[in-house]
Amino acid sequence: MQWDEETYVLAERAARASGLTSIKAYVTQLVKQHAPEVLEAYSSMQLTNAQFDAFCEACDNPPTPTDKLRKAAQALDQEGLVLNADR
């Protein structure tokens, strides 16, 4: 990884201040600490009670699929993703 001098010096100082012996160890520690938070933020969602109730209602009583939706499902089927458009 190529860094400009200012970034390199900053990382080196931060590594030493953290008690680590190398920039690689410092970056590894940062990734292990920060990556799970980032991934969690992009892999989950929070709903209000009203949103959750609306979601459950839509799951329990789905609308009848339109022709446009059926065509989209057929296109996905042709690409290898199997959907049941009759649900």
C-alpha positions in Angstrom: 0.0 0.0 0.0 1.4 3.4 -1.0 0.8 6.4 1.3 2.0 9.9 1.1 4.6 10.9 3.7 2.1 12.7 6.0 -0.2 9.8 6.2 2.7 7.4 6.8 4.1 9.4 9.6 0.7 9.8 11.2 0.0 6.0 11.0 3.5 5.3 12.4 3.0 7.6 15.3 -0.5 6.3 16.0 0.8 2.7 15.9 3.5 3.5 18.5 1.1 5.4 20.7 -1.2 2.4 20.6 1.7 0.2 21.8 2.0 -1.6 18.5 5.3 -2.3 16.8 4.3 -1.8 13.2 1.9 0.0 10.9 0.7 -3.4 9.6 -0.3 -4.4 13.2 -2.0 -1.0 13.7 -4.0 -1.2 10.4 -4.9 -4.8 11.2 -6.2 -3.8 14.6 -8.2 -0.9 13.0 -9.8 -3.2 10.5 -10.7 -5.8 13.1 -12.3 -3.1 15.3 -14.0 -1.0 12.6 -15.0 -3.4 9.8 -17.7 -5.3 11.9 -19.4 -2.0 12.7 -19.4 -1.0 9.0 -20.7 -4.4 7.8 -23.4 -4.4 10.5 -24.6 -0.9 9.4 -25.0 -2.2 5.8 -26.5 -5.6 6.6 -29.3 -4.6 8.9 -32.1 -2.1 9.2 -34.1 -0.7 12.0 -37.8 -0.3 11.7 -40.2 1.7 13.8 -43.1 -0.3 15.3 -45.4 1.1 12.6 -43.0 0.1 9.8 -42.7 -3.4 11.2 -46.5 -3.7 11.5 -46.9 -2.6 7.9 -44.2 -5.1 6.8 -45.9 -8.0 8.7 -49.3 -7.0 7.1 -47.7 -7.0 3.6 -46.2 -10.5 4.3 -49.5 -11.8 5.7 -51.6 -10.3 2.9 -49.5 -9.7 -0.2 -51.0 -7.9 -3.1 -51.8 -9.8 -6.3 -48.7 -9.7 -8.6 -49.1 -7.4 -11.6 -48.1 -8.4 -15.1 -45.0 -6.2 -14.9 -43.9 -8.0 -11.7 -44.6 -11.4 -13.3 -42.4 -10.5 -16.3 -39.6 -9.3 -14.0 -39.8 -12.6 -12.1 -39.6 -14.5 -15.4 -36.6 -12.5 -16.4 -34.9 -13.4 -13.1 -35.8 -17.1 -13.6 -34.1 -17.0 -17.0 -31.0 -15.6 -15.3 -31.0 -18.5 -12.8 -32.7 -16.9 -9.8 -35.8 -19.0 -9.1 -38.9 -17.1 -7.9 -42.4 -18.3 -7.5 -44.5 -15.6 -9.1 -47.8 -17.3 -8.1 -47.3 -16.5 -4.4 
